[in-house]
Structure formats: C-alpha cells, structure tokens
Amino acid sequence: MWKCSVCNYVHNGEEAPHKCPKCGADQEKFNQLTGESLEKVEISRFSNSLLKELILQMEQLQELAEAGIEDDLDPGCVKLYKEALESAKFLKQTALAEIEIHVSRGKWG
C-alpha cells in the first residue's frame, strides 16, 4: 500500500502510481505503508465498512418505519414505528458523523 504525502490518497499495489489519481502528485510523493501505518489503514477500512453497513441498515429501517406509520393499524404500532424512525435517523446521523471524524483524522484509508 502507498500513501500520497500531498492528499493522503491510499493506493493498493506493488508500486505507487505514476501520478496520484486524486491530486495529480508525482510518484515520488508516495510513501509505502508498512508496519503500524499499514495496520491502521486496514483496521480503519474494516471499521468504516461496518459504519457504511450500519447506515444502509438504518435507511432500510427508516423505510420500514415510514411504511408502518402510513399503515396506521393502531396507536401502539404507530408509536413503535415513530420511535423506530427517530432511532434510525439518530443512528444513521451518528454513523455519518463517525465517518466524518475518521476522514478528518486521516483514518479513512
């Protein structure tokens, strides 16, 4: 893995690209990731993939809750669906905020 020292783009491969696809920096601006740096990128990629999956699941829960609210079977069900909708929105926004924190700290990988 190689990391651009200009924009932090991470490239997978045997060697660095001739030009950074993100910022256009030359190949000599890339540093090979090894040891702890490589491990941090791999861990952050896994963690961020979990967050992305959580976001997708919360979007599905929002759709389900909205359908339940629209169905309007009885007050108890509507209350439950409204609570689920609010919880899904909160969890989705919190997961998005976590990804933003990771990006700002260079943990996106």
Secondary structure, DSSP 8 states (H G I E B T S, - for coil): -EEETTT--EE-SSS--SB-TTT--BGGGEEE--HHHHHHHHHHHHHHHHHHHHHHHHHHHHHHHHHHHHH---HHHHHHHHHHHHHHHHHHHHHHHHHHHHHHTT---
